[in-house]
């Protein structure tokens, strides 16, 4: 089965189309379908992701850290870490994934990466997309 995703705005045609599509689906008891309705949050763009990773690489070259370490340092600086308890009852923490970030959140990361890069005297990175 093909996954379908719609963004519902004030347009009733889209809501009607979505409802009709769901009504037409045969639901197998062995393979039920899931319908999720939640506020739309446009995730970061591929261009933003490329820009952020390019700056992380440039900063890494300047500091001797790995690109992944710089990425983690910036994410933790901007958003902190999320604490949770594992199955053994031990406290752990994790960083947010950039793929789950909104355009605005990603813009904050890029802004901090650019600021850090300039502070360190790093060259402006060449950004390639795709």
C-alpha positions in Angstrom: 0.0 0.0 0.0 1.2 3.5 -0.8 1.5 5.9 2.1 -0.7 9.0 1.6 -0.1 12.3 3.3 -2.2 15.5 2.9 -1.8 19.0 4.4 -5.2 20.3 5.3 -5.6 24.0 5.1 -8.9 25.9 4.9 -9.6 24.2 1.6 -12.7 21.9 1.9 -11.8 20.1 -1.4 -8.7 18.6 0.2 -10.7 17.5 3.3 -13.4 15.9 1.0 -10.7 14.2 -1.1 -9.0 12.8 2.0 -12.3 11.6 3.5 -13.2 9.9 0.2 -9.8 8.2 -0.1 -10.1 6.8 3.4 -13.7 5.5 2.7 -12.5 3.7 -0.4 -9.8 1.8 1.5 -10.3 -1.9 2.3 -9.1 -2.4 5.9 -7.6 -5.8 6.5 -7.9 -7.0 10.1 -4.3 -8.4 9.8 -2.9 -5.1 8.6 -4.9 -2.2 10.0 -4.3 1.4 8.9 -3.2 4.3 11.0 -4.6 7.8 10.6 -2.9 10.7 12.4 -4.3 14.2 12.5 -1.9 16.8 14.0 -0.8 20.4 13.4 1.4 20.7 10.4 5.0 21.5 11.0 7.1 22.0 7.9 10.5 20.4 8.7 13.8 21.8 7.7 14.8 22.0 4.1 17.5 20.0 2.4 19.2 23.3 1.7 19.3 24.2 5.4 20.6 20.7 6.2 23.4 21.2 3.6 24.3 24.6 4.9 24.4 23.4 8.6 26.6 20.4 7.7 28.9 22.5 5.6 29.5 24.9 8.5 30.0 22.0 10.9 32.7 20.6 8.5 34.4 24.0 8.3 34.4 24.4 12.0 35.7 20.9 12.5 38.6 21.6 10.2 39.4 24.7 12.3 39.1 22.9 15.7 40.3 19.4 15.1 36.9 18.0 16.1 35.0 15.7 13.9 32.0 17.0 11.9 29.7 14.9 14.1 31.2 16.3 17.3 30.7 19.9 16.1 27.1 19.1 15.1 26.4 17.7 18.6 28.1 20.6 20.3 26.0 23.1 18.4 22.7 21.2 18.9 23.3 20.8 22.6 24.3 24.5 22.9 21.1 25.7 21.2 18.5 23.2 22.4 20.1 21.4 25.3 19.8 17.6 25.8 16.6 15.7 26.5 16.8 13.5 29.6 15.1 10.1 29.8 15.3 7.0 31.9 16.3 3.8 30.1 14.8 0.3 30.8 17.3 -0.3 33.6 16.2 2.9 35.4 19.4 4.7 34.5 19.3 8.4 33.5 20.4 9.1 30.0 20.3 12.1 27.7 20.0 12.5 23.9 20.2 15.3 21.4 17.5 16.3 19.0 17.7 15.1 15.4 17.9 17.8 12.8 15.5 15.8 10.6 12.8 16.5 13.1 13.4 20.2 13.4 11.3 22.9 11.9 12.6 25.5 9.5 12.8 28.0 12.3 14.7 25.7 14.6 17.1 24.8 11.8 17.6 28.5 11.1 18.7 28.9 14.8 21.3 26.1 14.4 22.7 27.6 11.2 22.8 31.1 12.8 24.8 29.7 15.8 27.1 27.6 13.4 27.8 30.7 11.3 28.5 32.8 14.5 30.9 30.1 15.9 32.6 29.8 12.5 33.2 33.5 12.3 34.5 33.6 15.9 37.0 30.9 15.1 38.1 32.6 11.8 36.8 29.7 9.7 36.4 30.2 6.0 32.9 30.4 4.6 32.1 26.9 3.4 31.1 25.9 -0.1 27.6 24.6 0.1 26.4 22.0 -2.4 22.8 20.6 -2.5 21.8 17.1 -3.5 
